[in-house]
Amino acid sequence: MDQHQPDRQNHVMANDVDTALNIEKTSGAANAWVYMTHKAVPRGVIKRVLAFPKLRRNIIKIK
């Protein structure tokens, strides 16, 4: 099964998720969850990025 993630189309949500992953590193997964919920990130995305770190996309900085 191909686990390659498609290219990000929603750059606003991508930035929100990247910010949440930084929050996770410094303040824990619960705070990252709260942040993403506040930013209306879909629950499935929240679960995937927090529960399965190996399935995360590479962080790409957008200029």
C-alpha positions, -999 to 999 in steps of 0.1 A, spaced: 0 0 0 14 34 -10 16 57 20 28 87 0 8 117 10 -5 139 -18 8 174 -22 -8 199 2 -35 219 -13 -47 238 18 -16 258 28 -35 276 57 -43 243 73 -8 230 66 7 259 84 -18 254 113 -7 217 115 30 227 114 25 252 142 7 225 162 36 201 157 59 227 172 35 231 201 35 194 206 73 194 209 73 221 235 40 217 253 27 182 246 1 166 223 -29 178 243 -20 214 237 -14 207 200 -48 190 199 -65 220 214 -47 244 190 -57 223 159 -93 220 172 -94 258 176 -81 262 140 -108 238 127 -84 212 115 -104 180 107 -104 154 135 -90 128 112 -60 150 104 -54 157 140 -55 120 149 -32 111 121 -5 137 128 -5 131 165 -9 94 166 11 83 136 42 106 133 57 84 106 28 92 83 34 130 86 43 149 56 77 166 54 75 202 67 79 226 38 83 262 46 61 284 23 74 318 14 
